[in-house]
Amino acid sequence: MKRMMYVLMAVAMVTFMAANAWAADKLTVYTSLETDETVKYMELARKELPDLDINIIRLSTGELGARMLAEKDNPQADVVWGWAVTEMEQFIPRGMLEAYKPKGVERLEKRFVHPQFMYAGIDMYIAAFCVNTKVTKEKNLPMPKGWNDLLDPRFKGLVTMPNPVASGTGFLQVASILQMYGAKEGKEDGWEFLKKLDKNIGQYIKSGSRPAKMTAAGEFAVGASFEFVVAELIKQGFPVQFVFPIEGAGYEVEANALLKGAKNPKAAKRFLDWAITDNAMKEYAKFKHGVTLPGIPSRPDLPKLSEIKLYPMDFAWQAKNAEAIKKKWESLFSK
């Protein structure tokens, strides 16, 4: 009798678990947020949205866009989370994003939210050099202060940076340089600078964080990357420090959007609502330099934004010219 009761209890428990799994709303999310960030964010998301079965697919910025284009007629994702605004802007005229006004969006800084709510920004990251002080000392290299210092012949083969075709970080770095040298006015000086810089580049990487990590490992003297990955490497004890280019550091805003044709719109909207809550923003702030919800403190191990010279990025210009910039870069520097 007791054995029969145990069997019945076991069957009931399995049935209950299966029913719950079946009842969970499924959701597929594409993101270009770094893997270590995503792991932490998803711990919170699954805790606060326990009835959502969230499938996260992490891709680099360029790969994410290419995948969306390939799936345009049959979208396989419901939400894009933490993707560069420059990329988002390109997909609006393609009709691939659907307007959605997440709950609480009015609390965000207005400049980071699309006027028709095609996307809502959540955070920003800033271009920075990761400099390995052990390598620079061993090779008697000067501490670079900006992009122009990296043209020094002594850095030949000792600099790495992201490929702008695949990496959002790489694109913001290239876009900032082009704008600094008058590309918006039709000047080619920025491309000439990049040709000079190319002579010292040891490797272009299809990732925004790997140049910093490879530099920390001693493979390069300088890795053009972004600030918070360098801060993490410093925390881990690597002999590195970050340098914000004195010419002006490029930056990017990461945002969320609802995909047009989403197969699970109800679940997608619930996720987008959650993604701008105070708790979500506090998690973002543990990694990023700043978030779009006022009042959330920044990381104590990063310089104050007021202390960094940011280059005034023109996201609309970047979005409009992104495809042409990437094609030209690839034709000139693809190795």
BALOBA-1460 file (C-alpha; in Angstrom, 3 decimals):
// residues 335
<rec num="1" residu="m" x="0.000" y="0.000" z="0.000"/>
<rec num="2" residu="k" x="2.759" y="2.397" z="0.969"/>
<rec num="3" residu="r" x="4.624" y="1.537" z="-2.207"/>
<rec num="4" residu="m" x="1.517" y="2.337" z="-4.244"/>
<rec num="5" residu="m" x="1.191" y="5.702" z="-2.461"/>
<rec num="6" residu="y" x="4.808" y="6.588" z="-3.254"/>
<rec num="7" residu="v" x="4.258" y="5.669" z="-6.894"/>
<rec num="8" residu="l" x="1.115" y="7.805" z="-7.065"/>
<rec num="9" residu="m" x="2.921" y="10.737" z="-5.401"/>
<rec num="10" residu="a" x="5.820" y="10.431" z="-7.829"/>
<rec num="11" residu="v" x="3.447" y="10.329" z="-10.813"/>
<rec num="12" residu="a" x="1.571" y="13.371" z="-9.457"/>
<rec num="13" residu="m" x="4.816" y="15.310" z="-9.007"/>
<rec num="14" residu="v" x="6.029" y="14.515" z="-12.521"/>
<rec num="15" residu="t" x="2.626" y="15.468" z="-13.914"/>
<rec num="16" residu="f" x="2.685" y="18.751" z="-11.967"/>
<rec num="17" residu="m" x="6.188" y="19.624" z="-13.195"/>
<rec num="18" residu="a" x="5.312" y="18.738" z="-16.777"/>
<rec num="19" residu="a" x="2.160" y="20.834" z="-16.585"/>
<rec num="20" residu="n" x="4.107" y="23.807" z="-15.259"/>
<rec num="21" residu="a" x="6.732" y="23.464" z="-17.992"/>
<rec num="22" residu="w" x="4.006" y="23.202" z="-20.604"/>
<rec num="23" residu="a" x="2.192" y="26.240" z="-19.164"/>
<rec num="24" residu="a" x="5.292" y="28.480" z="-19.142"/>
<rec num="25" residu="d" x="5.234" y="31.204" z="-21.780"/>
<rec num="26" residu="k" x="8.149" y="30.683" z="-24.132"/>
<rec num="27" residu="l" x="10.322" y="33.584" z="-25.252"/>
<rec num="28" residu="t" x="13.401" y="33.865" z="-27.461"/>
<rec num="29" residu="v" x="15.737" y="36.791" z="-26.869"/>
<rec num="30" residu="y" x="18.658" y="37.880" z="-29.050"/>
<rec num="31" residu="t" x="21.352" y="39.885" z="-27.266"/>
<rec num="32" residu="s" x="24.831" y="41.244" z="-27.848"/>
<rec num="33" residu="l" x="25.426" y="41.892" z="-24.159"/>
<rec num="34" residu="e" x="28.627" y="40.257" z="-22.945"/>
<rec num="35" residu="t" x="28.246" y="36.691" z="-21.693"/>
<rec num="36" residu="d" x="29.295" y="37.417" z="-18.089"/>
<rec num="37" residu="e" x="26.735" y="40.227" z="-17.919"/>
<rec num="38" residu="t" x="23.976" y="38.109" z="-19.429"/>
<rec num="39" residu="v" x="24.502" y="35.310" z="-16.911"/>
<rec num="40" residu="k" x="23.984" y="37.690" z="-13.983"/>
<rec num="41" residu="y" x="21.067" y="39.529" z="-15.572"/>
<rec num="42" residu="m" x="19.294" y="36.278" z="-16.376"/>
<rec num="43" residu="e" x="19.607" y="35.053" z="-12.792"/>
<rec num="44" residu="l" x="17.474" y="38.052" z="-11.815"/>
<rec num="45" residu="a" x="15.121" y="37.751" z="-14.807"/>
<rec num="46" residu="r" x="14.321" y="34.102" z="-14.107"/>
<rec num="47" residu="k" x="13.779" y="34.894" z="-10.436"/>
<rec num="48" residu="e" x="11.399" y="37.770" z="-11.147"/>
<rec num="49" residu="l" x="9.726" y="36.215" z="-14.214"/>
<rec num="50" residu="p" x="9.491" y="32.566" z="-13.103"/>
<rec num="51" residu="d" x="6.619" y="31.742" z="-15.464"/>
<rec num="52" residu="l" x="8.604" y="32.724" z="-18.572"/>
<rec num="53" residu="d" x="10.683" y="30.101" z="-20.369"/>
<rec num="54" residu="i" x="13.421" y="32.421" z="-21.662"/>
<rec num="55" residu="n" x="15.779" y="31.228" z="-24.369"/>
<rec num="56" residu="i" x="18.773" y="33.567" z="-24.669"/>
<rec num="57" residu="i" x="20.936" y="33.577" z="-27.796"/>
<rec num="58" residu="r" x="24.080" y="35.686" z="-27.503"/>
<rec num="59" residu="l" x="25.663" y="37.014" z="-30.717"/>
<rec num="60" residu="s" x="28.168" y="39.742" z="-31.509"/>
<rec num="61" residu="t" x="26.619" y="43.010" z="-32.687"/>
<rec num="62" residu="g" x="27.196" y="42.351" z="-36.379"/>
<rec num="63" residu="e" x="26.230" y="38.691" z="-36.207"/>
<rec num="64" residu="l" x="22.975" y="39.587" z="-34.484"/>
<rec num="65" residu="g" x="22.016" y="41.982" z="-37.275"/>
<rec num="66" residu="a" x="22.961" y="39.475" z="-39.964"/>
<rec num="67" residu="r" x="20.833" y="36.799" z="-38.310"/>
<rec num="68" residu="m" x="17.840" y="39.111" z="-38.057"/>
<rec num="69" residu="l" x="18.130" y="39.964" z="-41.742"/>
<rec num="70" residu="a" x="18.351" y="36.296" z="-42.694"/>
<rec num="71" residu="e" x="15.185" y="35.633" z="-40.657"/>
<rec num="72" residu="k" x="13.303" y="38.711" z="-41.797"/>
<rec num="73" residu="d" x="10.419" y="36.783" z="-43.389"/>
<rec num="74" residu="n" x="10.210" y="34.317" z="-40.504"/>
<rec num="75" residu="p" x="11.499" y="35.867" z="-37.254"/>
<rec num="76" residu="q" x="12.919" y="33.325" z="-34.835"/>
<rec num="77" residu="a" x="13.243" y="35.741" z="-31.916"/>
<rec num="78" residu="d" x="10.737" y="37.892" z="-30.048"/>
<rec num="79" residu="v" x="12.968" y="40.492" z="-28.430"/>
<rec num="80" residu="v" x="16.309" y="42.179" z="-29.021"/>
<rec num="81" residu="w" x="17.927" y="43.054" z="-25.694"/>
<rec num="82" residu="g" x="21.002" y="45.224" z="-25.156"/>
<rec num="83" residu="w" x="21.827" y="45.940" z="-28.798"/>
<rec num="84" residu="a" x="23.619" y="49.038" z="-30.085"/>
<rec num="85" residu="v" x="21.304" y="51.949" z="-30.923"/>
<rec num="86" residu="t" x="23.309" y="52.535" z="-34.102"/>
<rec num="87" residu="e" x="22.212" y="49.069" z="-35.248"/>
<rec num="88" residu="m" x="18.626" y="49.531" z="-34.031"/>
<rec num="89" residu="e" x="18.300" y="52.701" z="-36.091"/>
<rec num="90" residu="q" x="19.127" y="50.769" z="-39.266"/>
<rec num="91" residu="f" x="16.384" y="48.208" z="-38.679"/>
<rec num="92" residu="i" x="13.559" y="50.695" z="-38.158"/>
<rec num="93" residu="p" x="13.264" y="51.699" z="-41.850"/>
<rec num="94" residu="r" x="13.455" y="48.007" z="-42.756"/>
<rec num="95" residu="g" x="10.206" y="47.523" z="-40.868"/>
<rec num="96" residu="m" x="11.674" y="44.881" z="-38.558"/>
<rec num="97" residu="l" x="10.915" y="46.498" z="-35.205"/>
<rec num="98" residu="e" x="7.510" y="47.112" z="-33.685"/>
<rec num="99" residu="a" x="6.665" y="50.090" z="-31.497"/>
<rec num="100" residu="y" x="6.098" y="49.229" z="-27.850"/>
<rec num="101" residu="k" x="5.968" y="51.537" z="-24.840"/>
<rec num="102" residu="p" x="7.286" y="49.539" z="-21.862"/>
<rec num="103" residu="k" x="5.787" y="50.215" z="-18.456"/>
<rec num="104" residu="g" x="7.813" y="52.926" z="-16.727"/>
<rec num="105" residu="v" x="9.591" y="54.108" z="-19.876"/>
<rec num="106" residu="e" x="8.726" y="57.731" z="-19.039"/>
<rec num="107" residu="r" x="11.225" y="57.493" z="-16.158"/>
<rec num="108" residu="l" x="14.162" y="56.972" z="-18.526"/>
<rec num="109" residu="e" x="16.234" y="59.824" z="-19.903"/>
<rec num="110" residu="k" x="14.269" y="60.958" z="-22.934"/>
<rec num="111" residu="r" x="17.300" y="61.190" z="-25.235"/>
<rec num="112" residu="f" x="17.823" y="57.420" z="-24.917"/>
<rec num="113" residu="v" x="14.266" y="56.460" z="-25.933"/>
<rec num="114" residu="h" x="13.042" y="56.447" z="-29.544"/>
<rec num="115" residu="p" x="10.354" y="59.121" z="-30.085"/>
<rec num="116" residu="q" x="7.894" y="56.502" z="-31.410"/>
<rec num="117" residu="f" x="9.048" y="53.884" z="-28.861"/>
<rec num="118" residu="m" x="10.733" y="51.650" z="-31.427"/>
<rec num="119" residu="y" x="13.408" y="51.033" z="-28.793"/>
<rec num="120" residu="a" x="14.312" y="51.981" z="-25.226"/>
<rec num="121" residu="g" x="17.936" y="52.463" z="-24.218"/>
<rec num="122" residu="i" x="19.193" y="50.816" z="-21.037"/>
<rec num="123" residu="d" x="22.909" y="51.585" z="-20.689"/>
<rec num="124" residu="m" x="26.025" y="52.966" z="-22.327"/>
<rec num="125" residu="y" x="29.580" y="51.758" z="-22.792"/>
<rec num="126" residu="i" x="32.641" y="53.797" z="-23.643"/>
<rec num="127" residu="a" x="35.650" y="53.015" z="-25.807"/>
<rec num="128" residu="a" x="38.884" y="52.679" z="-23.859"/>
<rec num="129" residu="f" x="42.349" y="51.274" z="-24.346"/>
<rec num="130" residu="c" x="43.438" y="48.346" z="-22.229"/>
<rec num="131" residu="v" x="47.177" y="48.873" z="-21.686"/>
<rec num="132" residu="n" x="49.347" y="46.076" z="-20.315"/>
<rec num="133" residu="t" x="51.834" y="47.944" z="-18.119"/>
<rec num="134" residu="k" x="54.104" y="44.882" z="-17.817"/>
<rec num="135" residu="v" x="54.437" y="44.581" z="-21.611"/>
<rec num="136" residu="t" x="54.980" y="48.317" z="-22.105"/>
<rec num="137" residu="k" x="57.705" y="48.290" z="-19.443"/>
<rec num="138" residu="e" x="59.442" y="45.213" z="-20.878"/>
<rec num="139" residu="k" x="59.395" y="46.681" z="-24.379"/>
<rec num="140" residu="n" x="60.163" y="50.229" z="-23.217"/>
<rec num="141" residu="l" x="56.962" y="51.615" z="-24.749"/>
<rec num="142" residu="p" x="55.421" y="54.949" z="-23.802"/>
<rec num="143" residu="m" x="52.007" y="55.016" z="-22.143"/>
<rec num="144" residu="p" x="49.592" y="55.972" z="-24.952"/>
<rec num="145" residu="k" x="47.218" y="58.850" z="-24.219"/>
<rec num="146" residu="g" x="45.175" y="58.641" z="-27.403"/>
<rec num="147" residu="w" x="44.770" y="57.256" z="-30.905"/>
<rec num="148" residu="n" x="47.626" y="59.297" z="-32.359"/>
<rec num="149" residu="d" x="50.103" y="57.762" z="-29.921"/>
<rec num="150" residu="l" x="49.307" y="54.317" z="-31.346"/>
<rec num="151" residu="l" x="50.865" y="55.375" z="-34.673"/>
<rec num="152" residu="d" x="54.304" y="55.230" z="-33.052"/>
<rec num="153" residu="p" x="56.320" y="52.569" z="-34.976"/>
<rec num="154" residu="r" x="57.369" y="51.030" z="-31.662"/>
<rec num="155" residu="f" x="53.813" y="49.693" z="-31.326"/>
<rec num="156" residu="k" x="54.025" y="47.729" z="-34.575"/>
<rec num="157" residu="g" x="52.212" y="44.413" z="-34.149"/>
<rec num="158" residu="l" x="51.477" y="45.171" z="-30.496"/>
<rec num="159" residu="v" x="48.006" y="46.710" z="-30.899"/>
<rec num="160" residu="t" x="44.734" y="44.853" z="-31.338"/>
<rec num="161" residu="m" x="41.232" y="46.175" z="-31.872"/>
<rec num="162" residu="p" x="37.771" y="44.836" z="-32.712"/>
<rec num="163" residu="n" x="36.620" y="44.264" z="-36.268"/>
<rec num="164" residu="p" x="33.890" y="46.933" z="-36.815"/>
<rec num="165" residu="v" x="31.973" y="44.655" z="-39.184"/>
<rec num="166" residu="a" x="31.275" y="42.160" z="-36.391"/>
<rec num="167" residu="s" x="31.705" y="44.212" z="-33.228"/>
<rec num="168" residu="g" x="29.662" y="47.172" z="-32.052"/>
<rec num="169" residu="t" x="32.641" y="48.314" z="-29.987"/>
<rec num="170" residu="g" x="34.826" y="48.172" z="-33.079"/>
<rec num="171" residu="f" x="32.274" y="50.156" z="-35.059"/>
<rec num="172" residu="l" x="31.954" y="52.917" z="-32.469"/>
<rec num="173" residu="q" x="35.764" y="53.233" z="-32.397"/>
<rec num="174" residu="v" x="36.000" y="53.539" z="-36.174"/>
<rec num="175" residu="a" x="32.939" y="55.799" z="-36.370"/>
<rec num="176" residu="s" x="34.362" y="58.156" z="-33.750"/>
<rec num="177" residu="i" x="37.686" y="58.396" z="-35.599"/>
<rec num="178" residu="l" x="35.959" y="59.092" z="-38.925"/>
<rec num="179" residu="q" x="33.814" y="61.814" z="-37.333"/>
<rec num="180" residu="m" x="36.847" y="63.367" z="-35.625"/>
<rec num="181" residu="y" x="38.492" y="63.732" z="-39.020"/>
<rec num="182" residu="g" x="35.510" y="65.300" z="-40.766"/>
<rec num="183" residu="a" x="33.765" y="62.351" z="-42.422"/>
<rec num="184" residu="k" x="30.400" y="64.055" z="-41.927"/>
<rec num="185" residu="e" x="31.674" y="66.866" z="-44.135"/>
<rec num="186" residu="g" x="32.847" y="64.386" z="-46.769"/>
<rec num="187" residu="k" x="36.526" y="64.347" z="-45.792"/>
<rec num="188" residu="e" x="38.653" y="61.211" z="-46.207"/>
<rec num="189" residu="d" x="41.200" y="62.085" z="-43.502"/>
<rec num="190" residu="g" x="39.752" y="59.529" z="-41.104"/>
<rec num="191" residu="w" x="40.372" y="56.696" z="-43.547"/>
<rec num="192" residu="e" x="43.948" y="57.909" z="-44.030"/>
<rec num="193" residu="f" x="44.428" y="57.809" z="-40.268"/>
<rec num="194" residu="l" x="43.029" y="54.261" z="-40.108"/>
<rec num="195" residu="k" x="45.469" y="53.192" z="-42.847"/>
<rec num="196" residu="k" x="48.358" y="54.471" z="-40.732"/>
<rec num="197" residu="l" x="46.968" y="52.772" z="-37.642"/>
<rec num="198" residu="d" x="46.589" y="49.505" z="-39.562"/>
<rec num="199" residu="k" x="50.368" y="49.273" z="-39.895"/>
<rec num="200" residu="n" x="50.616" y="48.689" z="-36.145"/>
<rec num="201" residu="i" x="47.602" y="46.409" z="-35.732"/>
<rec num="202" residu="g" x="48.623" y="42.862" z="-34.914"/>
<rec num="203" residu="q" x="45.109" y="41.432" z="-35.151"/>
<rec num="204" residu="y" x="41.497" y="42.495" z="-35.629"/>
<rec num="205" residu="i" x="39.125" y="40.550" z="-33.374"/>
<rec num="206" residu="k" x="35.409" y="39.789" z="-33.900"/>
<rec num="207" residu="s" x="34.643" y="40.797" z="-30.319"/>
<rec num="208" residu="g" x="34.647" y="43.979" z="-28.292"/>
<rec num="209" residu="s" x="36.006" y="42.402" z="-25.109"/>
<rec num="210" residu="r" x="38.633" y="39.980" z="-26.438"/>
<rec num="211" residu="p" x="41.199" y="42.654" z="-27.397"/>
<rec num="212" residu="a" x="41.297" y="43.655" z="-23.718"/>
<rec num="213" residu="k" x="41.455" y="40.053" z="-22.522"/>
<rec num="214" residu="m" x="44.225" y="39.140" z="-24.965"/>
<rec num="215" residu="t" x="46.159" y="42.237" z="-23.913"/>
<rec num="216" residu="a" x="45.730" y="41.307" z="-20.254"/>
<rec num="217" residu="a" x="47.192" y="37.872" z="-21.097"/>
<rec num="218" residu="g" x="50.294" y="39.593" z="-22.495"/>
<rec num="219" residu="e" x="49.651" y="38.917" z="-26.186"/>
<rec num="220" residu="f" x="49.559" y="42.645" z="-26.982"/>
<rec num="221" residu="a" x="50.607" y="45.922" z="-25.395"/>
<rec num="222" residu="v" x="47.372" y="47.739" z="-26.163"/>
<rec num="223" residu="g" x="43.869" y="46.458" z="-26.840"/>
<rec num="224" residu="a" x="41.222" y="48.886" z="-28.051"/>
<rec num="225" residu="s" x="38.145" y="47.760" z="-26.146"/>
<rec num="226" residu="f" x="35.666" y="49.284" z="-23.705"/>
<rec num="227" residu="e" x="35.953" y="50.501" z="-20.151"/>
<rec num="228" residu="f" x="34.117" y="48.026" z="-17.966"/>
<rec num="229" residu="v" x="35.845" y="44.932" z="-19.334"/>
<rec num="230" residu="v" x="39.173" y="46.585" z="-18.447"/>
<rec num="231" residu="a" x="37.851" y="47.372" z="-14.957"/>
<rec num="232" residu="e" x="36.992" y="43.674" z="-14.518"/>
<rec num="233" residu="l" x="40.502" y="42.654" z="-15.590"/>
<rec num="234" residu="i" x="42.040" y="45.097" z="-13.105"/>
<rec num="235" residu="k" x="39.811" y="43.607" z="-10.392"/>
<rec num="236" residu="q" x="41.127" y="40.145" z="-11.320"/>
<rec num="237" residu="g" x="44.708" y="41.313" z="-10.765"/>
<rec num="238" residu="f" x="45.988" y="41.650" z="-14.331"/>
<rec num="239" residu="p" x="48.714" y="44.301" z="-14.894"/>
<rec num="240" residu="v" x="46.501" y="46.553" z="-16.986"/>
<rec num="241" residu="q" x="44.972" y="49.987" z="-16.834"/>
<rec num="242" residu="f" x="42.446" y="51.798" z="-18.965"/>
<rec num="243" residu="v" x="43.100" y="54.902" z="-21.023"/>
<rec num="244" residu="f" x="40.348" y="57.030" z="-22.521"/>
<rec num="245" residu="p" x="41.575" y="58.590" z="-25.803"/>
<rec num="246" residu="i" x="42.363" y="62.273" z="-25.242"/>
<rec num="247" residu="e" x="40.881" y="63.040" z="-28.669"/>
<rec num="248" residu="g" x="37.508" y="62.014" z="-27.243"/>
<rec num="249" residu="a" x="36.189" y="58.563" z="-26.369"/>
<rec num="250" residu="g" x="33.491" y="57.134" z="-28.587"/>
<rec num="251" residu="y" x="30.490" y="55.588" z="-26.868"/>
<rec num="252" residu="e" x="27.371" y="53.589" z="-27.656"/>
<rec num="253" residu="v" x="23.951" y="53.181" z="-26.086"/>
<rec num="254" residu="e" x="22.477" y="49.682" z="-25.785"/>
<rec num="255" residu="a" x="18.736" y="49.289" z="-26.186"/>
<rec num="256" residu="n" x="15.817" y="46.847" z="-26.239"/>
<rec num="257" residu="a" x="13.098" y="46.368" z="-28.855"/>
<rec num="258" residu="l" x="10.142" y="44.205" z="-29.814"/>
<rec num="259" residu="l" x="10.627" y="42.326" z="-33.080"/>
<rec num="260" residu="k" x="7.896" y="42.668" z="-35.654"/>
<rec num="261" residu="g" x="6.294" y="39.283" z="-36.237"/>
<rec num="262" residu="a" x="7.246" y="38.051" z="-32.752"/>
<rec num="263" residu="k" x="5.612" y="34.676" z="-32.150"/>
<rec num="264" residu="n" x="5.263" y="35.360" z="-28.430"/>
<rec num="265" residu="p" x="4.337" y="39.059" z="-28.165"/>
<rec num="266" residu="k" x="2.677" y="38.813" z="-24.751"/>
<rec num="267" residu="a" x="5.759" y="37.262" z="-23.143"/>
<rec num="268" residu="a" x="8.010" y="39.631" z="-25.089"/>
<rec num="269" residu="k" x="6.232" y="42.701" z="-23.696"/>
<rec num="270" residu="r" x="6.451" y="41.364" z="-20.158"/>
<rec num="271" residu="f" x="10.200" y="40.891" z="-20.604"/>
<rec num="272" residu="l" x="10.608" y="44.399" z="-22.046"/>
<rec num="273" residu="d" x="8.693" y="45.825" z="-19.077"/>
<rec num="274" residu="w" x="10.987" y="43.958" z="-16.682"/>
<rec num="275" residu="a" x="14.127" y="45.019" z="-18.583"/>
<rec num="276" residu="i" x="13.754" y="48.680" z="-17.532"/>
<rec num="277" residu="t" x="12.745" y="48.114" z="-13.898"/>
<rec num="278" residu="d" x="14.838" y="49.440" z="-11.011"/>
<rec num="279" residu="n" x="16.164" y="45.965" z="-10.209"/>
<rec num="280" residu="a" x="17.254" y="45.326" z="-13.801"/>
<rec num="281" residu="m" x="18.904" y="48.763" z="-14.009"/>
<rec num="282" residu="k" x="20.795" y="48.142" z="-10.768"/>
<rec num="283" residu="e" x="22.201" y="44.933" z="-12.276"/>
<rec num="284" residu="y" x="23.228" y="46.739" z="-15.480"/>
<rec num="285" residu="a" x="24.975" y="49.375" z="-13.367"/>
<rec num="286" residu="k" x="27.204" y="46.696" z="-11.816"/>
<rec num="287" residu="f" x="28.789" y="46.259" z="-15.251"/>
<rec num="288" residu="k" x="28.171" y="49.450" z="-17.230"/>
<rec num="289" residu="h" x="29.428" y="52.991" z="-16.859"/>
<rec num="290" residu="g" x="25.968" y="54.454" z="-16.821"/>
<rec num="291" residu="v" x="22.316" y="53.478" z="-17.179"/>
<rec num="292" residu="t" x="19.402" y="55.403" z="-18.640"/>
<rec num="293" residu="l" x="17.352" y="55.481" z="-15.436"/>
<rec num="294" residu="p" x="18.373" y="58.536" z="-13.376"/>
<rec num="295" residu="g" x="19.368" y="57.961" z="-9.765"/>
<rec num="296" residu="i" x="21.100" y="54.598" z="-10.227"/>
<rec num="297" residu="p" x="24.696" y="54.947" z="-8.932"/>
<rec num="298" residu="s" x="27.581" y="54.154" z="-11.278"/>
<rec num="299" residu="r" x="30.330" y="51.645" z="-10.585"/>
<rec num="300" residu="p" x="32.783" y="52.963" z="-7.980"/>
<rec num="301" residu="d" x="35.769" y="51.453" z="-9.807"/>
<rec num="302" residu="l" x="35.197" y="53.527" z="-12.958"/>
<rec num="303" residu="p" x="35.972" y="57.228" z="-13.400"/>
<rec num="304" residu="k" x="33.041" y="59.594" z="-13.167"/>
<rec num="305" residu="l" x="31.469" y="60.352" z="-16.532"/>
<rec num="306" residu="s" x="32.173" y="64.030" z="-15.905"/>
<rec num="307" residu="e" x="35.898" y="63.220" z="-15.861"/>
<rec num="308" residu="i" x="35.911" y="61.574" z="-19.304"/>
<rec num="309" residu="k" x="36.047" y="63.484" z="-22.568"/>
<rec num="310" residu="l" x="33.319" y="61.859" z="-24.659"/>
<rec num="311" residu="y" x="33.248" y="62.375" z="-28.391"/>
<rec num="312" residu="p" x="29.798" y="63.713" z="-29.434"/>
<rec num="313" residu="m" x="28.623" y="60.672" z="-31.402"/>
<rec num="314" residu="d" x="26.025" y="61.235" z="-34.106"/>
<rec num="315" residu="f" x="24.005" y="58.004" z="-33.997"/>
<rec num="316" residu="a" x="21.730" y="59.002" z="-36.884"/>
<rec num="317" residu="w" x="24.738" y="59.662" z="-39.148"/>
<rec num="318" residu="q" x="26.354" y="56.414" z="-38.032"/>
<rec num="319" residu="a" x="23.214" y="54.405" z="-38.750"/>
<rec num="320" residu="k" x="22.771" y="55.988" z="-42.154"/>
<rec num="321" residu="n" x="26.369" y="55.323" z="-43.159"/>
<rec num="322" residu="a" x="27.058" y="52.108" z="-41.247"/>
<rec num="323" residu="e" x="26.770" y="49.748" z="-44.199"/>
<rec num="324" residu="a" x="29.049" y="51.876" z="-46.380"/>
<rec num="325" residu="i" x="31.584" y="52.295" z="-43.562"/>
<rec num="326" residu="k" x="31.726" y="48.563" z="-42.889"/>
<rec num="327" residu="k" x="32.086" y="47.684" z="-46.577"/>
<rec num="328" residu="k" x="34.904" y="50.177" z="-47.049"/>
<rec num="329" residu="w" x="36.668" y="49.059" z="-43.880"/>
<rec num="330" residu="e" x="36.447" y="45.428" z="-44.939"/>
<rec num="331" residu="s" x="37.828" y="46.212" z="-48.402"/>
<rec num="332" residu="l" x="40.783" y="48.059" z="-46.879"/>
<rec num="333" residu="f" x="41.659" y="46.104" z="-43.756"/>
<rec num="334" residu="s" x="40.159" y="42.623" z="-43.806"/>
<rec num="335" residu="k" x="43.059" y="40.319" z="-42.900"/>
